[in-house]
Amino acid sequence: MILRHPRGRATTVAIAAVIVGLPAAITACQSSSNTASNGAHSCAAEPGVTGSSVKIGLIYPDSGPAEIASAFKASRSGVEARIGLQNDRGGVEGRRIDLVWGDDQSDAQTFSQVAHNMIDDQKVFGLVATSIVLDQSADWLQKQNVPVTGTATSANWSNYTNVFSAGNLFNTGGTSVFGDFVKAQGGTKALVVVDPNIAASKNLALQFVPSLQSRGIQIVDVVTYTNGVTNPARVADQLRKSGADTLVGAAQSDPFIDIYSQAKANGARIKVALNATGFSPGLLAQRGADMAGMSILSSVAAQDSPAMKSYLNAISTYAPELTDPTDELALAGYVAADEMIQGIQLAGVCPTRQAFIQKMRKVTNFTSSGMIPPIDLTKPKQPILCENFMNVDATGHTFAPVQPPAALDHDGYWCGVALQ
């Protein structure tokens, strides 16, 4: 187990889509309390809370499998940026937020060890978990009544009252929003591409297919694609011969782009090309010509929105080491930290873990100050109903949000309905 304190400085959609984008290799006691004293508030003892500070923990994979550690590195920057911003605003009720962090190495047992250290020994109030291995510790964390925020990486995240996420794409049930989008863009017949080696890809396909069908979109085929094994030209030819006008991918970015560009070159008439991943300026710079006209899921606000401008300024100020502020896991870390901060704020002048959990479970419209579509925290098992869709312009140079029709518009996001 490796535990470190924050980096020295004066002063944690969308994960599922990110997991799809990773290589397939990734799929191979109630603590004693601190006394609030010497501060503005005189409160009963509560873990991690003093008169001048609230201590929280961040658990993420700083090491372990290289593919995962590399992808999740940005999440810590997002968490630290949001906390830095809050501390410069005066903290919460005058209390500074102190952050300690630990490396779970993408190993469930290590996560448990780090969590026990933070809760039993370091006395943190709550945890931000940007991790794929929380599940085996979830029962214990609930018994300890520890608030946890983070990005859901399995349906299990929705089974615990103390665990909060910004929506769970792995929840069972369905949403019409994907079908709503394709139908509005003129799609009628779809071929769906899925990577059978990645669980998140298969789960997304299970969301896409009924959503499309709910809006009258015919599914001509669900094609399995293994990167480095399947020939994209074969899938592109399949698309052309099927007469499909829509290509939907629960796939890694490059394979989807390969299929899409090959299909266009073969003369396929594609009205809609929608993939779960690919919203990356770096990728656009490399492959913009091949991406022209395609659309990508994005569960965050548009680049020119007030919420995104505030986020970008926070990253520049408090996490300047982050080279790509649009990194989806940096955004996820920022939102997870914001959710933790909101819970502490709602818990009142003398915050308790129980008050945090009870108050947050009454929030029906969590948006992280406009950063994400509205999430109803009173219904943790509800499928995600709202999304943002980004389109690559005809020149392949820029992303632009696709505006929803009035009937589906919720503050600029596409919002569908739950499928029965």
C-alpha positions in Angstrom: 0.0 0.0 0.0 1.3 3.5 -0.9 0.0 6.5 0.9 1.1 10.0 0.1 0.0 13.6 0.9 -1.0 16.1 -1.8 1.6 17.5 -4.1 3.3 20.6 -2.7 1.2 23.6 -3.7 -0.3 26.6 -1.8 -3.1 25.2 -1.2 -11.1 14.1 -8.3 -21.4 9.3 -20.1 -18.6 9.8 -18.4 -16.3 6.9 -17.1 -17.9 4.1 -18.8 -17.0 5.7 -22.1 -13.4 6.1 -20.9 -13.2 2.5 -19.8 -14.4 1.4 -23.2 -11.6 3.5 -24.7 -8.9 1.7 -22.7 -7.2 -1.4 -24.1 -8.8 -4.7 -23.5 -6.0 -5.7 -21.2 -7.8 -4.0 -18.3 -10.4 -6.7 -18.3 -7.9 -9.6 -17.8 -14.9 -0.2 12.0 -16.2 3.0 12.7 -13.3 5.3 13.2 -12.6 7.3 16.4 -13.3 11.0 16.2 -11.5 14.3 16.1 -12.9 17.1 18.3 -13.9 20.3 16.6 -12.0 23.0 18.5 -10.0 26.1 18.2 -12.3 27.3 15.3 -15.4 29.3 14.6 -17.7 26.4 15.3 -18.1 24.3 18.4 -19.5 21.0 17.2 -19.8 17.5 18.5 -17.0 15.2 17.5 -17.1 13.8 14.0 -14.4 11.9 12.0 -12.2 14.3 10.0 -13.9 17.5 11.2 -12.2 20.2 13.3 -13.1 23.8 13.8 -10.9 24.8 10.9 -10.8 21.9 8.5 -12.5 18.9 7.0 -10.3 16.0 5.9 -11.2 13.8 2.9 -9.4 11.0 1.1 -8.8 10.4 -2.5 -8.3 6.8 -3.7 -7.2 6.2 -7.3 -4.8 4.0 -9.3 -1.5 5.9 -9.3 0.3 2.7 -10.2 -0.5 -0.9 -11.2 -1.5 -1.8 -14.8 0.0 0.9 -17.0 -3.0 1.4 -19.2 -5.3 2.1 -16.2 -2.8 4.2 -14.2 -2.1 6.4 -17.3 -5.8 6.9 -18.0 -6.7 7.8 -14.4 -3.7 10.1 -13.7 -5.7 13.1 -14.8 -8.5 12.4 -12.3 -6.3 13.5 -9.3 -5.6 16.8 -11.0 -9.4 17.3 -11.4 -10.0 16.6 -7.7 -7.2 18.9 -6.6 -8.4 21.7 -8.8 -11.9 21.7 -7.4 -10.6 21.5 -3.8 -8.1 24.3 -4.5 -10.8 26.5 -5.9 -13.1 25.8 -2.9 -10.3 26.5 -0.4 -9.6 29.9 -2.0 -13.3 30.7 -1.7 -13.0 30.2 2.0 -13.6 26.4 2.3 -16.9 25.2 3.6 -18.3 27.1 6.6 -14.9 28.5 7.1 -13.3 25.1 7.2 -10.4 24.3 4.8 -10.7 21.0 2.9 -7.6 18.9 3.6 -6.9 16.1 1.1 -4.9 12.9 1.6 -4.6 10.4 -1.1 -3.7 6.7 -1.7 -2.9 4.4 -4.5 -5.2 1.4 -5.0 -3.0 0.0 -7.8 -6.3 -1.1 -9.5 -6.3 -4.0 -7.0 -9.4 -4.6 -4.8 -7.4 -5.8 -1.8 -5.1 -2.8 -2.0 -8.1 -0.5 -2.2 -9.4 -2.0 1.0 -6.1 -1.5 2.8 -5.9 2.1 1.7 -9.6 2.8 2.7 -9.0 1.2 6.1 -5.9 3.3 6.6 -7.7 6.5 5.7 -10.8 5.8 7.8 -9.4 4.0 10.8 -6.0 5.8 11.1 -6.2 9.1 9.2 -9.8 9.8 10.3 -11.1 11.1 7.0 -14.7 12.4 6.9 -15.4 10.9 3.4 -13.8 9.4 0.3 -13.5 10.5 -3.3 -13.0 7.3 -5.3 -11.9 7.5 -8.9 -11.3 3.7 -9.1 -12.5 0.6 -10.8 -12.1 -1.6 -7.7 -14.4 -0.1 -5.1 -17.0 -3.0 -5.2 -15.4 -5.4 -2.7 -15.1 -2.6 -0.1 -18.6 -1.1 -0.6 -20.3 -3.2 2.1 -17.8 -2.2 4.7 -17.9 1.5 3.7 -21.7 1.5 4.1 -21.4 -0.1 7.5 -19.0 2.6 8.5 -21.5 5.2 7.1 -18.7 6.8 5.1 -19.8 9.2 2.3 -18.2 8.2 -1.0 -18.3 10.2 -4.3 -16.8 9.2 -7.6 -17.4 7.9 -11.1 -19.5 4.7 -11.2 -17.6 1.8 -12.8 -20.2 -0.9 -12.2 -23.9 -1.3 -11.4 -22.9 -2.1 -7.8 -22.3 1.6 -7.2 -26.0 2.2 -7.2 -26.7 -0.3 -4.4 -25.5 1.7 -1.5 -27.1 4.8 0.0 -23.7 6.3 1.0 -22.1 6.0 -2.5 -22.8 8.8 -4.9 -21.9 9.2 -8.5 -22.9 11.6 -11.3 -25.1 9.0 -12.9 -24.4 5.3 -13.6 -24.3 4.2 -17.2 -24.2 0.6 -15.9 -27.6 0.7 -14.4 -30.1 -1.7 -15.7 -33.1 -0.4 -17.6 -32.9 1.9 -20.6 -33.1 5.4 -21.8 -34.5 6.8 -25.0 -31.9 9.5 -25.3 -29.6 7.7 -27.8 -32.6 6.8 -30.0 -33.9 10.4 -29.7 -30.6 11.7 -31.0 -30.3 9.3 -33.9 -33.9 9.9 -35.0 -33.5 13.6 -34.8 -30.4 13.4 -37.1 -32.4 11.4 -39.7 -31.2 7.9 -38.9 -33.5 4.9 -39.6 -31.3 1.8 -39.9 -28.4 1.2 -37.6 -25.4 -1.1 -37.4 -24.0 -1.3 -33.9 -20.3 -2.1 -33.2 -19.2 -3.6 -29.9 -15.9 -4.9 -28.5 -16.6 -8.3 -27.0 -13.4 -8.2 -24.9 -14.4 -5.1 -22.9 -17.3 -5.4 -20.4 -18.1 -1.7 -20.6 -18.5 -1.9 -24.3 -21.0 -4.8 -24.0 -22.9 -3.0 -21.4 -23.1 0.1 -23.5 -24.4 -1.9 -26.5 -27.1 -3.2 -24.2 -28.1 0.4 -23.6 -27.9 1.5 -27.2 -29.9 -1.2 -28.9 -33.2 -0.9 -27.0 -32.8 2.9 -27.0 -32.6 3.0 -30.8 -35.4 0.5 -31.2 -37.6 2.5 -28.9 -37.5 5.3 -31.4 -38.2 3.1 -34.4 -34.6 2.7 -35.5 -34.1 -0.7 -37.1 -31.0 -2.6 -35.9 -29.6 -4.4 -39.0 -26.8 -6.0 -37.1 -24.6 -5.9 -33.9 -21.1 -6.5 -35.1 -18.3 -7.6 -32.7 -14.9 -5.9 -33.3 -11.6 -6.7 -31.7 -9.0 -4.1 -32.2 -5.9 -5.4 -34.0 -7.8 -8.6 -35.0 -11.0 -7.5 -36.9 -10.5 -5.9 -40.3 -12.3 -2.5 -40.3 -12.8 -2.8 -44.1 -14.9 -5.9 -43.6 -17.2 -4.1 -41.1 -17.3 -1.1 -43.4 -18.4 -3.3 -46.3 -21.0 -5.0 -44.1 -22.4 -1.5 -43.3 -22.6 -0.6 -47.0 -24.3 -3.9 -48.0 -26.8 -3.7 -45.2 -28.2 -0.4 -46.3 -27.8 1.0 -42.9 -27.6 4.8 -42.7 -26.4 4.9 -39.1 -23.2 3.6 -37.5 -23.3 3.4 -33.7 -20.2 2.3 -31.7 -19.6 1.1 -28.2 -16.0 0.9 -29.2 -12.6 2.4 -28.8 -12.0 5.6 -30.8 -9.5 4.5 -33.4 -11.3 1.3 -34.6 -14.6 3.2 -34.9 -12.9 6.0 -36.9 -11.3 3.4 -39.1 -14.7 1.8 -39.9 -16.4 5.1 -40.4 -13.8 6.5 -42.8 -13.5 3.3 -44.7 -17.3 3.1 -45.1 -17.4 6.7 -46.4 -14.7 5.8 -48.9 -16.7 2.8 -50.0 -19.7 5.0 -50.8 -21.9 4.2 -47.8 -24.5 6.9 -47.3 -24.1 7.6 -43.5 -26.5 10.0 -41.9 -25.4 9.4 -38.4 -22.1 8.1 -37.0 -22.2 8.0 -33.2 -19.5 6.6 -30.9 -19.2 6.4 -27.1 -15.6 7.8 -27.2 -13.5 10.2 -29.2 -14.1 13.6 -27.6 -10.5 14.6 -27.5 -8.7 17.6 -29.1 -5.6 15.5 -29.4 -7.4 12.8 -31.3 -9.0 15.5 -33.5 -5.6 17.0 -34.3 -4.4 13.6 -35.4 -7.4 12.2 -37.2 -9.8 15.1 -37.9 -10.1 14.4 -41.6 -11.3 10.9 -40.9 -13.7 12.1 -38.1 -15.5 14.8 -40.1 -19.2 14.5 -39.6 -19.2 12.0 -36.8 -20.8 12.5 -33.3 -19.5 11.6 -29.9 -21.2 11.2 -26.5 -20.1 13.7 -23.9 -21.6 14.0 -20.5 -20.1 17.4 -19.8 -21.0 21.0 -20.7 -20.0 22.7 -23.9 -16.6 24.3 -24.1 -17.9 27.9 -24.2 -20.4 27.4 -21.3 -19.9 29.3 -18.0 -19.4 26.0 -16.2 -16.7 24.9 -18.5 -14.9 28.2 -18.4 -14.9 28.1 -14.6 -13.5 24.5 -14.8 -10.8 25.4 -17.2 -9.7 28.4 -15.1 -9.6 26.2 -12.0 -7.4 23.6 -13.8 -5.1 26.3 -15.1 -4.7 27.8 -11.6 -4.6 24.7 -9.3 -3.5 21.9 -11.6 -1.3 23.4 -14.3 0.5 20.1 -14.7 -2.5 18.8 -16.6 -1.7 19.0 -20.3 -5.2 18.2 -21.6 -7.9 19.8 -19.4 -10.6 18.2 -21.6 -9.5 14.8 -20.4 -12.7 13.0 -19.5 -11.2 11.6 -16.2 -10.0 15.0 -15.2 -13.5 16.2 -15.6 -14.8 13.2 -13.7 -12.5 13.9 -10.8 -13.5 17.5 -10.7 -17.2 16.6 -10.6 -16.6 13.9 -7.9 -14.8 16.5 -5.7 -17.6 19.0 -6.4 -20.2 16.4 -5.3 -18.2 15.8 -2.0 -18.1 19.6 -1.4 -21.8 20.0 -2.0 -22.5 17.2 0.4 -20.4 18.8 3.1 -22.2 22.1 2.5 -25.6 20.5 2.8 -24.6 18.8 6.0 -24.5 22.2 7.7 -22.4 24.2 10.1 -21.6 21.0 12.1 -21.3 18.4 9.3 -21.8 14.8 10.1 -21.5 11.8 7.8 -25.2 10.9 8.4 -26.3 14.4 7.5 -24.2 14.4 4.4 -25.9 11.1 3.2 -29.4 12.1 4.2 -29.2 15.6 2.6 -27.6 14.4 -0.6 -30.2 11.6 -1.1 -32.8 14.4 -1.3 -31.1 16.2 -4.2 -33.1 15.8 -7.4 -31.1 18.0 -9.8 -27.3 17.6 -9.2 -25.5 19.3 -12.1 -22.1 20.2 -10.6 -22.9 23.9 -11.2 -23.8 23.1 -14.8 -20.9 20.8 -15.6 -23.0 17.8 -16.3 -26.6 16.9 -17.2 -29.1 16.8 -14.2 -28.9 13.7 -12.1 -31.6 12.7 -9.6 -29.7 11.5 -6.5 -33.0 10.2 -5.0 -33.1 7.6 -7.7 -29.5 6.0 -7.8 -30.7 3.1 -9.9 -32.3 5.2 -12.6 -30.6 5.0 -16.0 -28.9 8.1 -17.3 -31.6 10.1 -19.1 -29.6 13.1 -20.3 -26.5 13.4 -22.5 -24.6 15.9 -24.6 -23.6 15.1 -28.2 -20.6 16.6 -29.8 -20.3 16.8 -33.6 -17.1 17.1 -35.7 -17.5 19.7 -38.3 -17.2 19.0 -42.1 -13.6 20.1 -42.2 -12.6 17.9 -39.3 -11.1 20.8 -37.3 -13.6 21.5 -34.4 -16.1 20.0 -32.1 -19.5 21.6 -31.6 -22.4 20.6 -29.4 -25.5 19.4 -31.2 -28.4 21.4 -29.9 -31.5 19.4 -28.9 -35.0 20.1 -30.1 -37.1 22.0 -27.7 -39.0 19.0 -26.6 -35.8 17.3 -25.4 -33.9 20.3 -24.2 -32.9 20.6 -20.6 -30.4 23.5 -20.2 -28.8 22.5 -23.5 -28.6 18.8 -22.8 -30.6 16.1 -24.6 -32.9 14.5 -22.1 -35.0 11.4 -22.9 -37.2 9.1 -20.8 -36.7 5.9 -19.0 -37.7 2.8 -21.0 -40.1 0.3 -19.4 
